[in-house]
Amino acid sequence: MKVLIVGSGGREHAIAWKVAQSSKVDKIYCAPGNAGIAEYAECVPIGAMEFDKLVAFAKEKSIDLTVIGMDDPLVGGVVDAFEAEGLRVFGPRKNAAILEGSKAFSKDLMKKYGIPTAAYENFNSPEAALAYLETSKYPIVLKADGLALGKGVLICMTKEEAIEGVKTLMLDKQFGSAGDTIVVEEFMTGREVSVLSFVDGETIKIMTSAQDHKRAKDGDQGLNTGGMGTFSPSPFYTKEVDEFCRKYIYQATVDAMKAEGRPFKGIIFFGLMLTPDGPKVLEYNARFGDPETQVVLPRMKNDIVEVFEACVDGTLADIELEFEENAAVCVVLASDGYPEKYEKGYPISGLETFQDKDGYYVFHAGTKFDGNTIVTNGGRVLGVTAKGENLVEARKNAYAATEWISFDNKYMRNDIGKAIDEA
């Protein structure tokens, strides 16, 4: 079969790598792809938001299954565009992708169906939000309602910071229309854990857990980024936590979406906070996480295309997900200055070192070809991933592998997975 993957980052590289292992697949395309994805797929110069061109390409090439990696096209309705032309596509329709597309919607859904989450209020007027802040407890969290590249969340320690945050989101429009509505949320304490799942509208199958590092600098300092590294599994995601979440969060979310007339097919990413009062939902994403995918898929035993098709066909109940009894750590190699200003176009060396190394992977996030040379082309450049028998070994392997790669302006955090030592 022929598969089209939509996206251009490390997540899509990991998906392409996994799809390439399927015995069912003999041709992969990726739009627009990157220099790493080109090893497995024919990259085509179509943007993720160019729905008409994507649909036309899928019809022209007789694509059997399209896999949408990114949030923007999902929230924008790319799945609806494909289905309208009778094309098979993996991902939620627009009315279900709102689970990620609107934080106000997802908070209201959780409140209505009793799914544990932080106390909150939604505001579409800066004046009303500012008035609310006058009597709030601090710290407090402000969230842009819409998509903001994973950066539209402000943790405000004081009332003054919160007032400035409302100005940033709603008046200065730092994240554009994503800040037209904001969620003002109770500040929760505890460990953050990410759990990915496959969903077919009714059935949900949970993947292995992971834990992301969002801040740019060591010690969780610096600005929020799209993710500087991750590890899997999370030692804090215990059997007791899993049982609670299966009972009160996972299936409850799928059932809630179905009850609202928004059946969800695709990936639900649960961002959880393990609070002193039990696990609560921080956020939902409607697609694979990045860089969580880069540590989850290397540990997955299943043929991923069979799982994708089961989600599309509503037969996920027949699938048993299997993961290796080991661990993986991913360290993101970024351009110095990310997530603000950084330079691109630097040649990358050492990539060939990974070709004959079992259990070591380099997933391209921001790269391109300059002639025959692979150069940097983004803030997050590469995700260096390694497996090990346990998290300590996987972390050691991943950091050793980061030394195989060099490019000017290379930057990384040196404490990815340090929480493992505290488990």
C-alpha positions as CSV (number, residue, x, y, z in Angstrom):
1,M,0.0,0.0,0.0
2,K,0.9,3.7,-0.4
3,V,1.0,6.0,2.6
4,L,1.2,9.8,2.8
5,I,2.4,11.4,6.0
6,V,1.7,15.1,6.5
7,G,4.2,17.1,8.5
8,S,7.9,18.0,8.6
9,G,9.2,17.5,12.2
10,G,10.8,15.0,14.4
11,R,7.4,13.4,15.2
12,E,6.8,12.8,11.5
13,H,10.3,11.4,11.0
14,A,9.6,8.9,13.8
15,I,6.2,8.0,12.3
16,A,7.8,7.6,8.8
17,W,10.5,5.4,10.3
18,K,7.9,3.2,12.0
19,V,5.6,3.1,8.9
20,A,8.6,2.0,6.8
21,Q,8.8,-1.2,9.0
22,S,5.3,-2.3,8.1
23,S,5.1,-5.3,5.8
24,K,1.9,-3.7,4.3
25,V,3.7,-0.6,2.9
26,D,5.7,-0.4,-0.3
27,K,5.7,3.4,-0.9
28,I,5.8,6.4,1.5
29,Y,5.3,10.0,0.6
30,C,5.7,12.9,3.0
31,A,4.4,16.5,2.6
32,P,6.5,18.5,3.0
33,G,9.0,16.3,5.0
34,N,12.6,17.1,5.8
35,A,16.1,15.8,5.1
36,G,15.8,12.9,7.6
37,I,12.4,11.8,6.4
38,A,13.8,11.6,2.9
39,E,15.5,8.4,3.8
40,Y,12.2,6.6,4.1
41,A,9.8,8.7,2.0
42,E,9.6,10.7,-1.2
43,C,9.2,14.3,0.1
44,V,6.8,16.5,-1.9
45,P,6.7,20.3,-1.6
46,I,3.2,20.7,-0.3
47,G,2.5,22.5,2.9
48,A,0.5,20.9,5.7
49,M,-2.2,23.6,5.4
50,E,-2.6,23.3,1.6
51,F,-5.6,20.9,1.9
52,D,-6.7,21.1,-1.7
53,K,-3.2,20.2,-3.0
54,L,-2.8,17.4,-0.4
55,V,-6.2,15.9,-1.5
56,A,-5.3,16.2,-5.2
57,F,-1.9,14.6,-4.6
58,A,-3.5,11.7,-2.7
59,K,-6.0,11.1,-5.5
60,E,-3.3,11.4,-8.2
61,K,-1.0,8.9,-6.5
62,S,-3.8,6.6,-5.3
63,I,-2.7,6.9,-1.7
64,D,-4.3,4.1,0.4
65,L,-3.8,5.9,3.8
66,T,-2.9,9.4,4.8
67,V,-1.5,10.0,8.3
68,I,-1.7,13.6,9.7
69,G,1.1,14.4,12.1
70,M,0.5,18.0,13.0
71,D,-2.1,19.9,15.1
72,D,-2.8,22.9,12.8
73,P,-4.2,20.9,9.8
74,L,-6.2,18.6,12.1
75,V,-7.8,21.6,13.9
76,G,-8.3,23.2,10.5
77,G,-10.3,20.3,9.1
78,V,-7.9,18.4,6.9
79,V,-9.4,15.0,7.8
80,D,-12.9,16.3,6.7
81,A,-11.4,17.4,3.4
82,F,-9.9,14.0,2.7
83,E,-13.1,12.1,3.8
84,A,-15.2,14.3,1.6
85,E,-13.3,12.9,-1.4
86,G,-13.6,9.3,-0.1
87,L,-10.0,9.0,1.0
88,R,-8.8,7.0,4.0
89,V,-7.1,9.2,6.5
90,F,-5.9,8.7,10.1
91,G,-6.7,11.6,12.5
92,P,-9.7,13.3,14.1
93,R,-12.2,15.3,12.2
94,K,-12.4,19.0,12.8
95,N,-15.2,18.7,15.3
96,A,-13.2,16.3,17.4
97,A,-9.8,18.0,17.0
98,I,-11.3,20.9,19.0
99,L,-10.3,18.8,22.0
100,E,-6.8,20.4,21.4
101,G,-7.9,23.3,19.3
102,S,-9.8,25.0,22.1
103,K,-8.7,24.8,25.7
104,A,-11.9,26.4,26.8
105,F,-13.9,23.6,25.1
106,S,-11.8,20.9,26.7
107,K,-12.1,22.4,30.2
108,D,-15.8,22.7,29.8
109,L,-16.0,19.1,28.6
110,M,-14.1,17.9,31.6
111,K,-16.3,19.9,34.0
112,K,-19.5,18.6,32.3
113,Y,-18.4,14.9,32.5
114,G,-16.6,14.9,35.8
115,I,-13.1,14.3,34.4
116,P,-10.6,15.5,37.0
117,T,-8.8,18.7,36.1
118,A,-7.7,22.0,37.7
119,A,-10.4,24.6,38.7
120,Y,-10.7,27.3,36.0
121,E,-12.6,30.1,34.4
122,N,-12.8,31.1,30.7
123,F,-12.6,34.7,29.5
124,N,-13.1,36.4,26.1
125,S,-12.8,39.9,27.5
126,P,-9.5,41.2,29.0
127,E,-11.5,43.5,31.4
128,A,-13.3,40.5,32.9
129,A,-10.1,38.5,33.2
130,L,-8.3,41.4,34.9
131,A,-11.2,41.8,37.3
132,Y,-11.1,38.0,38.2
133,L,-7.3,38.3,38.9
134,E,-8.0,40.8,41.7
135,T,-9.4,38.1,44.0
136,S,-7.4,35.1,42.7
137,K,-4.9,32.9,44.6
138,Y,-1.3,32.9,43.3
139,P,0.5,31.3,41.6
140,I,-2.0,31.0,38.7
141,V,-1.9,29.8,35.1
142,L,-3.0,31.6,32.0
143,K,-3.6,29.6,28.8
144,A,-4.3,30.9,25.3
145,D,-7.4,29.1,24.1
146,G,-6.1,28.2,20.7
147,L,-3.0,26.6,19.2
148,A,0.2,28.4,20.1
149,L,3.0,26.0,19.2
150,G,3.0,24.6,22.7
151,K,4.0,28.0,24.1
152,G,0.7,29.7,25.0
153,V,0.8,28.8,28.7
154,L,2.0,31.4,31.3
155,I,2.7,30.5,34.9
156,C,2.3,33.7,36.9
157,M,3.6,33.8,40.4
158,T,2.1,37.2,41.3
159,K,-0.9,39.3,40.5
160,E,1.4,41.7,38.6
161,E,2.7,38.9,36.4
162,A,-0.8,37.7,35.7
163,I,-1.9,41.2,34.7
164,E,1.0,41.4,32.3
165,G,0.1,37.9,31.1
166,V,-3.4,39.0,30.2
167,K,-1.9,41.9,28.3
168,T,0.5,39.6,26.4
169,L,-2.2,37.1,25.4
170,M,-5.3,39.2,24.9
171,L,-4.1,42.8,24.1
172,D,-0.7,42.4,22.5
173,K,-1.8,39.2,20.7
174,Q,1.6,37.5,21.1
175,F,-0.1,34.3,19.8
176,G,-2.5,36.0,17.5
177,S,-6.1,34.9,17.6
178,A,-5.2,32.0,19.9
179,G,-5.4,34.5,22.7
180,D,-8.9,35.9,21.9
181,T,-10.2,33.7,24.6
182,I,-8.0,32.6,27.6
183,V,-8.4,30.0,30.4
184,V,-7.4,31.2,33.9
185,E,-6.6,28.1,35.8
186,E,-5.7,26.9,39.3
187,F,-1.9,26.3,39.6
188,M,-1.4,22.5,40.2
189,T,1.7,21.0,41.8
190,G,3.1,17.5,41.1
191,R,4.9,15.5,38.4
192,E,3.9,15.9,34.8
193,V,3.4,12.7,32.8
194,S,2.4,12.3,29.1
195,V,0.3,9.3,28.0
196,L,-0.4,8.7,24.3
197,S,-3.4,6.6,23.2
198,F,-5.0,5.3,20.0
199,V,-8.8,5.8,19.7
200,D,-11.3,4.5,17.2
201,G,-14.3,6.5,18.3
202,E,-15.3,4.1,21.0
203,T,-12.3,2.0,22.1
204,I,-9.2,3.5,23.6
205,K,-5.8,1.7,23.8
206,I,-3.1,3.2,26.0
207,M,0.5,3.4,24.8
208,T,3.5,3.6,27.2
209,S,4.0,6.7,29.3
210,A,6.6,9.5,28.8
211,Q,7.8,12.7,30.4
212,D,8.7,15.8,28.5
213,H,11.0,18.8,29.3
214,K,9.5,22.0,28.0
215,R,11.9,24.7,29.3
216,A,14.9,25.8,27.2
217,K,17.5,25.6,29.9
218,D,18.8,23.2,32.5
219,G,16.9,23.0,35.7
220,D,13.7,23.9,34.0
221,Q,14.8,27.5,33.5
222,G,14.3,29.7,30.5
223,L,11.4,30.0,28.1
224,N,8.8,27.4,27.2
225,T,9.7,25.5,24.0
226,G,8.1,22.8,21.9
227,G,10.1,20.3,24.0
228,M,13.8,19.9,24.7
229,G,13.8,16.2,25.4
230,T,11.8,13.3,26.9
231,F,12.0,9.9,28.4
232,S,9.9,6.7,28.5
233,P,8.5,5.2,30.6
234,S,7.9,7.6,33.4
235,P,8.8,6.0,36.7
236,F,6.1,8.2,38.3
237,Y,3.4,6.6,36.2
238,T,2.7,3.7,38.6
239,K,0.2,0.9,38.4
240,E,-2.1,2.8,40.8
241,V,-2.0,5.9,38.7
242,D,-2.7,3.9,35.6
243,E,-5.7,2.2,37.2
244,F,-7.1,5.6,38.3
245,C,-6.7,7.2,34.9
246,R,-8.3,4.2,33.1
247,K,-11.3,4.5,35.4
248,Y,-11.8,8.2,35.5
249,I,-10.0,9.9,32.6
250,Y,-9.2,7.8,29.5
251,Q,-12.4,6.1,28.6
252,A,-14.4,8.9,30.2
253,T,-12.9,11.3,27.6
254,V,-13.7,9.1,24.7
255,D,-17.2,8.6,25.9
256,A,-17.7,12.3,26.5
257,M,-16.6,13.2,23.0
258,K,-19.0,10.5,21.6
259,A,-21.8,11.8,23.7
260,E,-21.2,15.4,22.4
261,G,-21.6,14.1,18.8
262,R,-17.8,14.5,18.2
263,P,-16.5,10.9,18.0
264,F,-12.8,10.9,18.2
265,K,-10.6,8.8,15.9
266,G,-6.9,9.1,16.0
267,I,-4.4,9.9,18.8
268,I,-5.4,11.5,22.1
269,F,-2.4,12.7,24.1
270,F,-3.2,13.1,27.7
271,G,-1.0,15.6,29.6
272,L,-1.4,14.6,33.2
273,M,-0.4,16.2,36.5
274,L,0.1,13.8,39.4
275,T,-1.2,16.1,42.2
276,P,-1.4,15.3,45.9
277,D,-5.2,14.9,45.2
278,G,-4.6,12.4,42.5
279,P,-4.0,12.5,38.7
280,K,-5.6,15.5,36.8
281,V,-5.7,16.4,33.2
282,L,-3.5,19.4,32.3
283,E,-4.3,19.3,28.6
284,Y,-5.3,17.2,25.7
285,N,-3.5,17.0,22.3
286,A,-5.2,15.5,19.3
287,R,-2.0,14.0,17.8
288,F,1.3,12.4,18.7
289,G,3.4,14.5,20.9
290,D,6.8,15.9,19.8
291,P,9.3,14.7,21.1
292,E,7.3,12.0,23.0
293,T,6.8,10.1,19.8
294,Q,10.6,9.7,19.4
295,V,10.8,7.6,22.6
296,V,7.4,5.8,22.4
297,L,7.5,4.4,18.9
298,P,11.0,2.9,19.1
299,R,9.6,0.8,22.1
300,M,6.4,-0.2,20.3
301,K,6.3,-3.8,18.9
302,N,3.1,-3.5,16.8
303,D,2.9,-2.8,13.1
304,I,1.8,0.8,13.3
305,V,-0.1,0.7,10.0
306,E,-2.4,-2.1,11.3
307,V,-3.1,0.1,14.3
308,F,-3.8,3.1,12.2
309,E,-6.2,1.1,10.0
310,A,-8.0,-0.3,13.1
311,C,-8.6,3.2,14.4
312,V,-10.1,4.3,11.0
313,D,-12.2,1.1,10.7
314,G,-13.5,1.0,14.3
315,T,-11.8,-2.3,15.1
316,L,-9.3,-1.2,17.7
317,A,-10.8,-3.6,20.2
318,D,-9.1,-6.4,18.2
319,I,-5.6,-4.9,18.7
320,E,-3.4,-5.6,21.6
321,L,-0.7,-3.0,21.9
322,E,2.8,-4.3,22.9
323,F,5.8,-2.4,24.1
324,E,9.3,-3.5,24.9
325,E,10.3,-4.0,28.5
326,N,13.1,-1.3,28.3
327,A,13.5,2.5,28.3
328,A,14.3,5.3,25.9
329,V,15.6,8.8,26.2
330,C,15.5,11.6,23.6
331,V,17.8,14.7,23.8
332,V,16.9,17.5,21.4
333,L,19.8,19.2,19.7
334,A,18.7,22.8,19.1
335,S,20.0,26.0,17.5
336,D,21.4,28.2,20.2
337,G,18.9,31.0,20.9
338,Y,15.8,28.8,20.4
339,P,12.9,29.5,21.0
340,E,13.6,33.2,20.2
341,K,16.3,34.2,17.6
342,Y,18.7,31.7,16.1
343,E,20.6,31.2,12.8
344,K,20.1,28.4,10.3
345,G,21.9,26.8,7.4
346,Y,24.9,25.2,9.3
347,P,26.2,21.9,7.9
348,I,25.6,18.9,10.2
349,S,28.2,16.1,10.5
350,G,28.1,12.7,12.2
351,L,24.6,11.6,11.1
352,E,26.1,8.5,9.4
353,T,27.3,7.2,12.8
354,F,23.7,6.1,13.6
355,Q,23.3,3.9,10.6
356,D,24.8,0.7,12.1
357,K,24.0,1.3,15.8
358,D,21.2,-0.8,17.1
359,G,19.1,1.0,19.7
360,Y,20.3,4.5,18.6
361,Y,18.3,6.9,16.5
362,V,18.5,10.4,15.2
363,F,15.2,12.0,14.2
364,H,15.3,15.1,12.1
365,A,13.2,18.1,13.4
366,G,14.6,21.1,11.5
367,T,16.9,20.0,8.7
368,K,17.0,20.4,4.9
369,F,19.3,19.6,2.0
370,D,21.7,22.3,0.7
371,G,22.8,20.4,-2.4
372,N,24.0,17.1,-1.0
373,T,24.7,18.5,2.4
374,I,22.2,18.3,5.3
375,V,22.0,21.7,7.1
376,T,20.1,23.1,10.1
377,N,16.7,24.6,9.2
378,G,14.9,25.2,12.5
379,G,15.1,25.9,16.2
380,R,14.9,22.2,17.2
381,V,17.2,20.5,14.7
382,L,17.6,16.8,15.8
383,G,16.2,14.4,18.4
384,V,18.9,12.0,19.5
385,T,17.2,8.9,20.9
386,A,18.7,5.9,22.6
387,K,17.3,2.8,24.3
388,G,18.6,1.0,27.3
389,E,17.6,-1.8,29.7
390,N,16.5,0.9,32.1
391,L,16.2,4.7,32.2
392,V,19.6,5.3,33.7
393,E,21.3,3.3,30.9
394,A,19.1,4.9,28.2
395,R,20.0,8.4,29.4
396,K,23.7,7.5,29.4
397,N,23.4,6.1,25.9
398,A,21.5,9.1,24.6
399,Y,24.0,11.7,25.9
400,A,26.9,9.6,24.5
401,A,25.2,9.7,21.1
402,T,24.8,13.5,21.2
403,E,28.6,13.7,20.9
404,W,28.5,12.0,17.6
405,I,26.7,15.0,16.0
406,S,28.2,18.4,15.4
407,F,27.1,21.6,13.9
408,D,27.8,25.3,14.6
409,N,25.4,26.8,17.1
410,K,24.5,23.4,18.6
411,Y,22.7,23.6,21.9
412,M,21.1,21.1,24.3
413,R,19.9,20.7,27.8
414,N,22.3,18.5,29.9
415,D,19.7,17.3,32.4
416,I,17.1,15.5,30.3
417,G,15.8,12.6,32.5
418,K,17.5,13.9,35.6
419,A,14.2,13.2,37.4
420,I,14.9,9.5,36.9
421,D,17.5,9.8,39.8
422,E,14.7,11.0,42.1
423,A,12.3,8.2,41.3
